[in-house]
Amino acid sequence: MRIALLPSSYPPALGGVEELTRHLAMALGDAGDQVEVWSLQPDDSARETVEVLDRIIVRRFPMPLPARNWPAIHRTAVIGPRTLFSLRRAVAAFRPDLIHVQCFGPNGAYATALSRLTGLPLVVTLQGETMMDDSNIYDDSRSLQFSLRAGLRRAAAVTGCSAFTLADAEARFGLAPGRGRVVYNGVALDGTTQSSGASAPFVLAEGEPGRPYILALGRVVEKKGFDLLLAAYAAIDENRRTADLVIGGEGNDLENLRRRAAAIGVAERVHFVGRLSREEVAGAMDGAAMFVVPSRLEPFGIVILEAWRAGAAVVATNRGGPPEFVRDGLDGVLVDPFDTADFANRLEGLLLDPARRRALAEAGHSRVEEFGWPSIAESYRQIYSSVTGTEACRGGQASSVDGPPPHSHQADSVR
């Protein structure tokens, strides 16, 4: 098949959607499909650019949407038609069988319009964007609300990273109950998301390489619940608090967390290490006593898969998607992050029971292959087959840039 992936963002930008789309594109290529990525220009005033990353053609387009001000309306009126014209030229050149949106934003609005103009099937994958945006944009932007409703109506197939995510789309954005299908997110099986496959050693404090620590990573924003983790960590009996707490990441809540750690008396035991590279993340997970996801709300939690891959024991929020794949007490521990006393007791119990931590870590690690990108890509390929009426063949070699294009029954109708 020939697949045009339209993510909300793409590398070299950093983030979960960027990485999952990159790995999906490569896995589809490894399965023998032809893939191009069409994404947003960070600057709406820029023109289309084309580059090759990981042997995949990546086209970036300005994709403005109207907002509540005249400059935004004018920019959309001027640039929007030009972008649609460029997207139609990309269709004519690449001749995709379908368009697949990953994380619906302006990219989804333009993909919906492109599907109408060309007749190409549209697949929409929701990644929790309707509830996890730091500025709650789906609560405020009528343009995005309207576009998402239109996209879900237009889509030949809708998937979500969790049933929790699909339920939100049903409740707020008109997705017909039962119409969506869950396709979990994946993880690279090579140890890191870098081609080197090597992790960078992580040292908590100079001169103390063996000092134990609890690890948490992510955007340092309210929804990620690091303040709730701080409260639970402080509530552990001081004589049983045998590990420090490491919080990695950047965000607008960082200084508040520093002040909070000082106010509750744990500042000397809590380390804010900032943004870590992919190799540093792998190294930090390798050495952690346990890995904690304390989110107030978590659509899925790719970091859980990364922790399983690294062989770390996982403690995860029970609010959102994690309960759909983490088996409480078997390969992870699920907690209510708002219940400070119980959260602290769970952390304390695991700190005092290394055998249980090892058992949780081993059980999680044994499941990682279920979430490998070849398996996840195959789930998407079956969906592509159903919406195009073609048979998804297994195997094959990547040919995203090299080699002649195969025939597509959709291509003839849009040339």
Helices and strands as residue ranges (DSSP letters): E 2-7, H 16-30, E 34-40, E 49-53, E 56-61, H 70-94, E 98-102, H 106-118, E 122-126, H 129-132, H 137-140, H 142-154, E 157-160, H 163-173, E 181-182, E 213-217, G 222-224, H 226-235, G 238-240, E 244-248, H 254-263, G 267-269, E 270-274, H 278-287, E 290-293, H 302-310, E 314-317, G 322-324, E 333-335, H 340-351, H 354-367, G 368-371, H 373-388, H 411-414
